[in-house]
Amino acid sequence: MKRVGIVGLGNMGIGMAKNLLEGGFELSGYDLRAEQLAELANLGGKPAASCRQVGENSDVVFVMVLSGQQVHDVVLGETGLLEGLEPGATIIVSATINPSEVRELEKPVYEKGINLIDSPVSGGKPGADSGTLTLMAAAKKEVFDDNKEVLEAVGKNIFHVGEEIGIGQTVKASLQALIGASFTAIFESLVLGVKAGVKAETLYEVFGSSGVSSPLFLNCAELIMERKFEGTGSHIGTMYKDLGISMNMAKENGVAMFTASAAFELFQAGISLYPDEDNWCIVKLLEQIAGTKVSKQ
């Protein structure tokens, strides 16, 4: 069984680590925060002192950080993964970054004889905790097949979306445009109904039984009605960053994104007003404009 590493033990990474350990994998991990390393140790993993040390102890490593610059530093830095991994090992970039940023890793990674899988994930903290993430993996078919067991330890729906590095991030950016627009449509429709005199619970029941019902809607609406805007595992900064990637890709490809661009502006307003809260906090901005509140009665 492969030795696995993970760099980035935040809301997503620590859930992935738990499932890898439960899957029987030997796991080492690194994070800048001491408390996250302690949590990894409590789960049965081996905390590392650097990304390089994770590489030295691993056959395959997940990179689950926030930005393209962080991915670059983790992989190519002075104490990065490439300084520790042996030829034939594999790096899985599960962070969501710009397609161009993951493509920049190809040359230096391949020159070291290391394999690369471009595999952003979807499903948030609940998916990471339960091992039911959706993975959009782009890699050479033989590399994908060789690491399928590792991918299956963290995900339920695993797609080989192509062999070209960058395609995984391209699929994710397209998906985030849809998710972002879906979020803001949910916020607006709930505020509209409540302002017009309908109970939030009634809207939840009807919408939840209609053709637009989804886990996204049910979770989002429930948290809004319960007024839970912090600590739910879906920080607004992550979605705002992801929508920015979607809009950059649209600009590069000459694609008009009317609803996604409106969603991006709402997330911009939301992160300006509530920088420490989660995605659903945007509903509070719409409530202020409408003079109403979406909550259980």
C-alpha positions in Angstrom: 0.0 0.0 0.0 1.3 3.4 -0.9 2.6 5.8 1.7 0.6 9.0 1.4 1.3 12.6 2.4 -0.8 15.7 2.6 0.2 19.3 2.8 -2.5 21.6 4.0 -4.6 20.4 7.0 -7.4 23.0 7.1 -11.1 22.3 6.9 -10.7 20.1 3.8 -7.3 18.6 4.4 -7.9 17.3 7.9 -11.0 15.5 6.7 -9.2 14.0 3.8 -6.4 12.9 6.2 -8.9 11.2 8.5 -10.3 9.2 5.6 -6.9 8.2 4.3 -6.0 6.9 7.8 -9.2 5.0 8.1 -8.4 3.5 4.7 -5.3 2.0 6.1 -2.8 4.3 4.5 0.4 5.3 6.3 0.1 9.1 6.3 2.4 12.1 7.0 1.3 15.7 6.8 2.4 19.3 7.2 0.7 22.5 8.0 2.0 25.9 9.1 -0.3 25.7 12.2 0.9 23.7 15.2 -2.7 22.9 16.3 -3.4 21.3 12.9 -0.3 19.1 13.2 -1.5 18.1 16.7 -4.9 17.2 15.3 -3.2 15.0 12.7 -1.2 13.3 15.4 -4.4 12.6 17.4 -5.9 11.0 14.3 -2.9 8.7 14.0 -0.9 10.5 11.3 2.7 11.6 11.4 3.3 15.3 11.6 6.2 16.5 9.5 8.6 19.4 10.0 8.4 20.6 6.3 7.0 19.8 2.9 10.3 18.2 2.1 9.9 15.8 5.0 6.4 14.9 3.8 8.0 14.1 0.4 10.7 12.0 2.0 8.1 9.8 3.7 5.6 9.5 0.8 4.9 7.8 -2.5 2.0 10.2 -3.3 1.2 13.6 -1.8 -2.0 15.7 -1.9 -1.5 19.5 -2.0 -4.6 21.0 -0.3 -3.7 24.6 0.2 -5.6 27.8 -0.8 -3.8 29.6 -3.7 -1.6 29.1 -6.7 1.3 30.8 -5.0 1.0 28.4 -2.0 1.0 25.4 -4.3 4.1 26.8 -6.0 5.9 27.2 -2.7 4.8 23.8 -1.4 6.1 22.0 -4.6 9.0 24.1 -5.7 10.2 25.9 -2.6 13.6 25.5 -0.9 12.1 22.9 1.5 9.4 21.8 -1.0 8.1 18.4 -2.1 10.5 18.1 -5.0 13.4 18.2 -2.6 12.1 15.1 -0.8 10.2 13.0 -3.3 11.8 10.1 -5.1 11.5 9.6 -8.9 8.2 7.7 -9.6 6.3 9.4 -6.8 3.1 11.4 -7.5 1.9 14.9 -6.6 -1.9 15.4 -6.6 -2.8 19.1 -6.7 -6.3 19.0 -5.0 -6.3 22.7 -4.4 -8.4 24.9 -6.7 -6.1 27.3 -8.6 -5.9 28.8 -12.0 -5.3 26.3 -14.9 -2.2 28.2 -15.9 -0.8 27.9 -12.4 -1.0 24.1 -12.3 0.5 23.9 -15.8 3.5 25.8 -14.6 4.4 22.8 -12.4 4.7 20.3 -15.3 8.2 21.1 -16.5 10.0 21.2 -13.1 8.0 18.2 -11.8 8.6 16.0 -14.8 12.3 16.9 -14.9 12.6 15.3 -11.5 10.8 12.1 -12.7 7.8 12.9 -10.6 4.2 12.3 -11.7 1.5 15.0 -11.5 -2.3 14.7 -11.2 -4.3 17.9 -11.5 -7.4 17.0 -9.4 -9.4 19.8 -7.7 -12.2 18.6 -5.6 -15.8 19.6 -4.8 -18.0 18.9 -1.8 -16.7 21.2 0.8 -16.0 20.2 4.4 -19.0 17.8 4.6 -17.6 15.9 1.6 -14.1 15.9 3.0 -15.2 14.7 6.4 -17.4 11.9 4.9 -15.0 10.8 2.1 -17.6 11.7 -0.6 -15.8 14.4 -2.5 -16.1 14.7 -6.3 -12.7 14.6 -7.9 -11.9 16.1 -11.4 -8.6 14.4 -12.2 -6.5 15.2 -15.2 -3.3 13.1 -15.7 -1.8 10.4 -17.9 -4.1 7.5 -17.8 -1.5 5.1 -16.3 -0.8 7.6 -13.5 -4.5 8.0 -12.8 -5.0 4.2 -12.7 -1.9 3.7 -10.5 -3.3 6.2 -7.9 -7.0 5.3 -8.1 -7.0 3.5 -4.7 -5.6 6.7 -3.0 -8.2 8.9 -4.8 -11.0 6.5 -3.7 -10.0 7.0 -0.1 -11.1 10.6 -0.2 -13.7 10.7 -2.9 -17.0 9.1 -4.0 -17.3 10.4 -7.6 -13.9 10.3 -9.3 -13.7 11.5 -12.9 -10.7 11.2 -15.2 -11.5 14.3 -17.2 -8.5 14.2 -19.5 -4.7 13.7 -19.8 -3.7 17.3 -20.2 -2.7 19.0 -17.0 -4.9 22.0 -16.4 -8.1 20.4 -17.6 -9.0 19.4 -14.0 -8.8 23.1 -12.9 -10.8 24.1 -16.0 -13.6 21.8 -15.1 -13.6 23.1 -11.5 -13.7 26.7 -12.7 -16.7 26.0 -14.9 -18.4 24.2 -12.0 -17.7 27.1 -9.5 -19.4 29.5 -11.9 -22.5 27.4 -11.7 -22.3 27.0 -7.9 -21.7 30.7 -7.3 -24.7 31.7 -9.5 -26.8 29.0 -7.7 -25.9 30.4 -4.3 -26.9 33.9 -5.1 -30.2 32.8 -6.7 -31.0 30.9 -3.5 -30.3 34.0 -1.4 -32.4 36.2 -3.6 -35.4 33.8 -3.9 -35.6 33.3 -0.1 -35.4 37.0 0.6 -38.1 37.7 -2.1 -40.5 35.2 -0.7 -40.1 36.2 2.9 -40.4 39.9 2.1 -43.6 39.2 0.2 -45.1 37.5 3.3 -44.3 33.8 3.0 -42.7 31.9 6.0 -39.2 30.8 5.4 -40.1 27.2 6.4 -42.8 27.1 3.7 -40.3 28.3 1.0 -37.8 25.6 2.2 -40.4 22.8 2.0 -41.7 23.9 -1.4 -38.3 24.6 -3.0 -36.9 21.5 -1.4 -39.6 19.3 -3.1 -39.3 21.0 -6.5 -37.1 20.4 -9.5 -34.4 22.7 -8.2 -34.0 20.9 -4.9 -30.4 19.8 -4.2 -28.1 19.2 -1.3 -26.7 22.6 -2.0 -30.0 24.3 -1.6 -31.1 22.3 1.4 -27.9 22.9 3.3 -27.7 26.5 2.4 -31.3 27.4 3.2 -31.2 25.5 6.5 -28.1 27.4 7.7 -29.7 30.7 6.7 -32.9 30.0 8.6 -30.8 28.9 11.6 -28.7 32.1 11.2 -25.5 30.2 11.2 -23.0 32.3 9.3 -19.7 31.3 10.8 -17.8 28.0 11.3 -19.8 25.9 8.9 -16.8 25.0 6.8 -17.6 27.2 3.7 -15.7 30.4 4.3 -16.7 33.2 1.9 -13.0 33.8 1.0 -12.7 30.4 -0.7 -15.8 30.8 -2.9 -14.8 34.4 -3.8 -11.3 33.2 -4.8 -12.8 30.4 -6.9 -15.3 32.8 -8.7 -12.4 35.0 -9.5 -10.7 32.1 -11.2 -13.9 31.4 -13.2 -14.1 35.0 -14.3 -10.4 35.1 -15.3 -10.9 32.0 -17.4 -14.0 33.5 -19.0 -12.0 36.6 -19.9 -9.1 34.5 -21.4 -11.6 32.5 -23.5 -13.9 35.4 -24.6 -17.0 34.0 -22.8 -19.8 36.2 -21.6 -20.7 35.3 -18.0 -23.8 37.5 -17.1 -25.1 35.5 -14.0 -21.6 34.4 -12.8 -20.3 38.0 -12.9 -23.3 39.2 -10.9 -22.6 36.4 -8.4 -19.0 37.5 -8.2 -20.0 41.1 -7.4 -22.3 39.9 -4.6 -19.5 37.8 -3.2 -17.3 40.9 -3.4 -19.8 42.9 -1.4 -20.2 40.0 1.0 -16.5 39.6 1.7 -16.2 43.3 2.2 -18.9 43.4 4.8 -18.4 40.0 6.5 -14.8 38.9 5.8 -14.8 36.3 8.6 -18.1 34.6 7.8 -19.3 31.9 5.4 -21.0 32.0 2.0 -24.5 32.4 3.3 -23.7 35.8 5.0 -24.5 37.4 1.7 -28.2 37.0 2.4 -27.8 39.5 5.2 -26.8 42.2 2.6 -29.9 41.4 0.6 -32.1 41.4 3.8 -30.8 44.9 4.6 -31.8 46.2 1.2 -35.3 44.5 1.4 -35.9 45.2 5.1 -36.6 41.6 6.0 -35.1 38.5 7.6 -35.0 34.9 6.5 -35.3 32.9 9.7 -37.4 30.2 11.3 -40.6 31.4 13.1 
